[in-house]
Amino acid sequence: MLLPWLEASAFGKGGAKPPLRTGFFYLQNGIVPDAWHPTTEGTDYELTPTLEPLAPVRDEVTVISGLDRVFGGGTDVHAQCGSCWLTSSPPDVKLAGMLPIDATLDQVIATQYREETIFPSLELTCNSFEGDKEAKYFRTVSWYGPGSSATPENNPRTVYRRLFGIDWADPIERSILDVVSDDAKTLRRQLGALDQRKVDEYFESVRSIERRMDQLEKRAREQKDIPMSEPAGMPAERSAYIQMMGDLIAVAFQLDLTRVATMMFGPERWNAPQLYDGVFDKPQVHHTLTHAMDKKADALAKVKAIDRFRVAQFAYIVEKLRSISEGEGTLLDHSVLVLGAGLGNGNRHNYDHLPVVLAGRAHGAVSPGRFVRTPEGTPLANLWLSLAGMHDVERDRFADSTGPLSLA
Amino acid sequence: MPPSNAPQPSDAERVEFTAAVSDWLRSHRPDNPAEGHIYTRRLTRTEYSHTIRDLLGLPEDPFILPEQFARFTEYFQPETGEMGEMVDVAPWQGMNNPPLTRYPGIATLPADSRAEHGFANQSDQISLSPALLEKYLAVAAELLNHELFPADYPLFATPEADADHAARERLAEFLPRAFRRQVDEKEIDRYFGIFEKSRRAGNDFSKASRHMIIAALSSPHFLMRIEKTHAKRGGVRKLDGHEMASRLSYFLWASMPDAELLKAANDGRLEGRDGIEAQVRRMLVDRKIKAIPEHFGVPWMRLNELAAVIPDYEKFRAFYDLNGGVDTRRSAGLHMMVEALLLFETIFVENRGVVELVDTDFTYLNQYLAMVYGLEEECGAGLDPNAPDYERTLLRGYVTMARTWKRCKLNDRTRGGVLTLGSTLTLTSLPTRTSPIARGAWVADVIFNRPPPPPPAEVPSLEEQSLAAANPRTLRERLSQHRNDPNCSGCHNRIDPLGFALQNYNAIGQWREVESDSGLPVDASGKLADGSAFDGIVGFKDALRGQPDLLARAFVEQLMAYALGRELTAYDDPAVSDVLEQTREGGYRLQDLVVAIALSEPFGQTRTMPAVK
């Protein structure tokens, strides 16, 4: 049974103020800094070779360079790149073994909208591999708390069916949830503190499904078309794969199914070859190339080309949100998207001088169309604190932040 | 410790010291309750697949997982205690593909990541998100509404008379099996309530029964592995019969207890060592014991990493040209995986000792691997090099290849054991050359269970070299910075020699006397951490054979971590020693190790602690 939805955005002209949407797009294995960071601050900055694909959306993006993270040590240098990119834990507070993992920004924001959207958040990844070569620290940027990770979805078709299909229309299934949810409550009393937390994950998950069903009942309207057709599966070409995931985020925002999403371009450190269509005719192993780029000119050229390719996909997503009209403007005007990497330099594995590109105006909280270089030593977490504030999350501090970043 | 140039304690002093530490560990518990705790957690995808198969009586697992890459499993007959002279097996497809559902129309579950140096069943790493729970629930609904369970399936078939009573009876029989413990009337009532609600909503008997069972499969009592860990005052307690039954069945079979094991629990026969051992010995010769080679052996050998290595076609054509034509789907990699699996399974089924995993006198080969290793003359008899021996199967058109495997008696020790498997040697190499560091790290991790710490953040890459270089140096010479720079040597003096021992094998595991990118002869000499020197693989194997205790300890630590579903702590050291003590005389036979672990103290108890209101 496909759900009925309103035409175009859920928010027409002259209606309620559209909510703020936030998307995080994570680049694995770092970037080539020389080809990425512009030099002239302000609105007249030059688009560098890597950022050149942003030209058509130049007025919508804010390039921010110079933000820093701290590598907390004690683990493989890649393990904290993605897993701690959005973490609310300061780098020296190690809540999950040697990793400073706590609830990530997307989940902190999602908690604000739990009662309002069908999906508190959406976690996607363009990782076509199911094999378990790497531990989960490399495969997800989204965490509910220490040790408790979101499971990003990698199949566009599954995402689509989850967003629009409904396997739980059957009222009996609601009764089932009642019974099992009671079971979880009773079970809890037989467990010690550490195990209660694990059952709480189950209980919270059931609650989340129940809330979703409540939302669906509240919002059922007459039959309407979904603005996107069902994907066939995982495309072999990187560009099609990434763009399809971008489309899904766009349509989920458009129909207010969720207000926060994360997408990984790929898992951190993974050594599998990928086909960057239109750029190379053979599959390339990005991670291995990043470690050859300081020694071999052709490896450096390849990594720069991959960076540019990834920025081009982001530009597509930005363009997509701009093309959806909403309220008095576009979906992009009411959103803020963040493109960033966990490493400043893919070979040197440094966590400072990170690349960040924002897109969107966030209802005026962001003034795009310029390049900002932050003062030396500004924490990345200052940006996160600002974004949290835009969603009315009341916090003085986020991870190791020293204050909000001025974006307007 | 102490440094090699300082005075050393005597053997007697070492023994006394170790015993004192061991005694202290035996009588103490960690202060932090999280240390060494086995968490309540959901069934892994693997466990779910096997449990569903057994609970619903399916002929096969609903999922085909990456580690179950061997199609045709009839060859696996643990009840005979032997692996045959000729084995009929072939791989499904490479491990870099998503798992298949065996029954079209049923969605798959995502993989559970391996812990950094552990197994996918490590309890503290297993979490549950709303999206993931939705998947488990959706799979249950899809399965039970699938044509696998037609209208006349016993659990759902409309009875002659007294439908409600029949439904409740069936539930009363089903629920204790599903929840892996005894259930009371109130619980049965609650789940029967779903049947009644469904009937009232207008559904027929079959549909309402399915709803009731879907509910049971959605319950945390089914989906999670539970031990009652609450106690006002924390401590340690012995497991009860049902908890022990579950631990045993998930250790040996990665699945739920069978009827006999459940009965043993109900009858109180799992309270003492004899009762437990009797069950374990029975389970060791059940076909379901394949779970140990698949879910322990395969990750233990790191076979899943083979998918990420694609040897350079130009340099290693032999890896691909298996039947006169090149097809990267039919590369030697798939065959190497089967060879590795057969090695582990044989040593397990034939109850051979742990040392044979490292040094043994046989392997299994098909005609392709015999060709890659250059063993056609030695082992080729009975394998026809010209027969393509593949067929297109009806099931989604998979090509199964070279099904005939022959047990090959090896004439020299350059082959035989996990170190010299094509899989080990290839997965530790780069596409164009070997990587002694990766190999050394593999040996340190897998064989010694002492994985090296992560490298520092800024490590310069190695300079590549070609044959045309003016002053060619061997790879070993080019890695000399590891030995000369004190920042590197601390770790690399331990890692590199283990990798250099294997330098006579190229990046696809073929024997070589000379390195191809320097033209210089291979230098495969080195020293183990205890000082024993070796030159080449045979010497290395001898050096390892000289330390059977060390090999056994490393293996037992890993098998115990798998059995418990948690990382071991220092406090588990005495238990590991006990296992070794009990199995030393028999030569650390693999099945005996399983029994000893099942009887060990950590396996038979759980930590309790107060609850949070």
Contacts between the chains, C-beta under 8 A, distances in Angstrom:
chain1	res1	chain2	res2	distance
A	71	B	457	7.0
A	75	B	454	6.5
A	76	B	116	7.9
A	76	B	454	3.9
A	76	B	455	8.0
A	77	B	454	6.7
A	77	B	455	7.9
A	77	B	456	8.0
A	77	B	457	4.8
A	79	B	116	7.7
A	79	B	454	7.9
A	120	B	130	7.8
A	123	B	131	7.3
A	129	B	96	6.0
A	129	B	307	8.0
A	130	B	66	7.1
A	130	B	97	7.3
A	130	B	98	4.1
A	130	B	99	6.1
A	130	B	108	7.9
A	130	B	110	7.0
A	130	B	111	5.1
A	131	B	66	5.4
A	131	B	95	5.2
A	131	B	96	5.4
A	131	B	111	6.8
A	131	B	304	5.5
A	131	B	307	5.6
A	132	B	66	7.4
A	132	B	111	4.6
A	132	B	112	6.8
A	132	B	113	5.3
A	132	B	114	5.2
A	132	B	120	6.1
A	132	B	304	6.0
A	133	B	304	5.8
A	133	B	305	5.5
A	133	B	307	7.2
A	133	B	308	5.8
A	134	B	113	6.8
A	135	B	113	5.0
A	135	B	114	5.9
A	135	B	115	6.1
A	135	B	116	4.7
A	135	B	125	7.7
A	136	B	113	3.9
A	136	B	125	6.9
A	137	B	116	7.7
A	139	B	113	6.5
A	144	B	127	8.0
A	144	B	129	7.0
A	147	B	124	6.4
A	147	B	125	7.6
A	147	B	127	6.3
A	148	B	127	4.5
A	148	B	129	7.5
A	149	B	127	5.7
A	149	B	129	7.1
A	150	B	129	4.9
A	150	B	131	7.0
A	151	B	110	5.7
A	151	B	129	5.0
A	151	B	131	5.4
A	151	B	132	4.6
A	153	B	131	6.7
A	154	B	110	7.9
A	158	B	107	7.3
A	162	B	131	7.4
A	162	B	134	7.4
A	167	B	134	7.9
A	167	B	138	5.3
A	167	B	141	6.6
A	171	B	201	6.7
A	172	B	194	6.8
A	172	B	197	6.2
A	172	B	198	5.0
A	172	B	201	6.3
A	172	B	203	7.5
A	172	B	211	5.0
A	173	B	141	7.8
A	175	B	193	7.7
A	175	B	194	5.9
A	175	B	197	5.2
A	175	B	215	8.0
A	176	B	194	6.0
A	176	B	211	7.1
A	176	B	214	6.5
A	176	B	215	4.4
A	176	B	218	5.7
A	177	B	218	7.8
A	179	B	190	5.5
A	179	B	191	6.7
A	179	B	193	7.1
A	179	B	194	6.4
A	179	B	215	5.8
A	179	B	219	7.5
A	180	B	215	6.9
A	180	B	218	5.0
A	180	B	219	4.9
A	180	B	220	6.5
A	182	B	190	7.5
A	183	B	190	7.9
A	183	B	219	5.3
A	183	B	220	5.6
A	183	B	221	6.2
A	184	B	220	5.0
A	187	B	220	5.6
A	187	B	221	7.1
A	187	B	226	6.9
A	188	B	611	7.6
A	189	B	230	7.0
A	189	B	611	6.7
A	190	B	226	7.8
A	190	B	228	4.7
A	190	B	229	7.8
A	190	B	230	5.4
A	191	B	40	6.1
A	191	B	226	7.7
A	191	B	228	7.1
A	191	B	229	5.3
A	191	B	230	5.4
A	191	B	611	6.5
A	192	B	33	7.7
A	192	B	229	4.0
A	192	B	230	5.1
A	192	B	231	7.2
A	192	B	234	7.1
A	192	B	607	7.7
A	192	B	608	5.9
A	192	B	609	3.6
A	192	B	610	6.5
A	192	B	611	6.0
A	193	B	33	7.8
A	193	B	609	5.8
A	193	B	610	6.5
A	193	B	611	6.0
A	193	B	612	4.7
A	194	B	33	6.4
A	194	B	34	6.0
A	194	B	37	5.7
A	194	B	39	6.3
A	194	B	229	7.6
A	194	B	609	6.8
A	195	B	39	6.0
A	195	B	40	3.9
A	195	B	229	5.2
A	196	B	611	6.1
A	196	B	612	5.7
A	198	B	39	5.4
A	198	B	40	4.6
A	198	B	41	5.6
A	198	B	127	7.9
A	198	B	128	7.8
A	198	B	224	7.4
A	199	B	40	6.2
A	199	B	220	6.3
A	199	B	224	7.2
A	201	B	127	5.9
A	201	B	128	4.4
A	201	B	129	7.6
A	202	B	42	7.2
A	202	B	128	5.6
A	202	B	133	6.9
A	202	B	220	5.1
A	202	B	223	7.3
A	202	B	224	6.6
A	204	B	130	7.3
A	205	B	128	5.6
A	205	B	129	6.5
A	205	B	130	4.3
A	205	B	132	7.4
A	205	B	133	3.8
A	205	B	134	7.8
A	206	B	133	6.9
A	208	B	130	3.7
A	209	B	130	6.2
A	209	B	133	7.0
A	209	B	134	6.2
A	209	B	137	7.8
A	270	B	308	7.6
A	271	B	308	4.8
A	271	B	309	8.0
A	272	B	96	6.9
A	272	B	307	7.6
A	272	B	308	5.2
A	273	B	310	6.4
A	288	B	430	7.8
A	291	B	461	5.3
A	292	B	461	6.1
A	294	B	460	7.8
A	294	B	461	7.2
A	295	B	461	5.6
A	295	B	463	7.2
A	296	B	464	7.9
A	347	B	461	7.9
A	348	B	457	7.3
A	348	B	458	5.6
A	349	B	457	4.4
A	349	B	458	6.6
A	350	B	457	7.2
